[in-house]
């Protein structure tokens, strides 16, 4: 597996998260973790 850089993620338009208070429960399976009150 190749290493993905932050630059590649930003160029691909990857989204890094929302505040935990604004989440949709239907998206729970796509949330990787919670850090500093942000879902990633």
C-alpha positions, 0 to 999 in steps of 0.5 A: 500500500502506498503512502498518501500525502496531505498534498494528495488528499487536498488535491483530491478534494478530500474532506477532513470532517465536521464538528461532532455536534453537526453530524448525521447519524446515518454517516456513522459507518464513515466516521473514522475517529473523533479528535478535538470535537471533529469527526474525521 
